[in-house]
Amino acid sequence: MKKEKTMTKVRTVNLVLLGPPGAGKGTQAKMLTSRFNIPQISTGEILRTAVKDQTSLGIKAKELMDTGALVSDEIVIGIVEERLARSDCEKGFILDGFPRTIPQANELKKLLAVRGKEIDHVISVEVDREELLARITGRLTCRGCGNGFHRVFDPPKAGDRCDGCGGELYQRDDDKDETMRNRLDVYERQTAPLAAYYAQESLLRTISGSGSIDDIQRKLLTTLGLEAKV
């Protein structure tokens, strides 16, 4: 008689992923999402969705964005709260890019407590600053189809042209050296206190973001106490 395959049951996991630009936390979050069927919640993505759907908070956010102003904590937290209230978050969620500051972390704790929930783990994906700069400043993007390449890790065969459509490759302003150094400075100023906050809560765990994508996923799963086969 043929044995039926059994699915491994995974306990509810409410996870915050910290990490600087280029650390690969977005890639790792997507892998966890696929593996455990819990949503990745990126503040940038849900903000854009709220604006597109013209929710009340999305309309307020767009008004600020159109003037070049930063979207307030109140609006960002409200949009995150709306997202966490959806049914697909019942089995857990992965917060990517939120919270960024201690006030946001405090508000997150409060809004979860109202629902009888709490953060289970905060994982900080750490990568040496110079490695981050090498990763990001080497990125190239096709003007035609949007495909991405890397000067070192995934160089185009045709030099300055896209392997797919033949379009011109360029470096986005966000990926230029000076811009990236500024972004990393801002991240370090914001996140150092946040990491200390979660360490005090006995939630913070750190893993190295160096190595292959699968190696990092194994480290992440082991840190979470989950099955580490990739």
Order of alpha helices (4+ residues) and beta strands (2+ residues): beta-alpha-beta-alpha-alpha-alpha-beta-alpha-beta-alpha-beta-beta-beta-alpha-beta-alpha
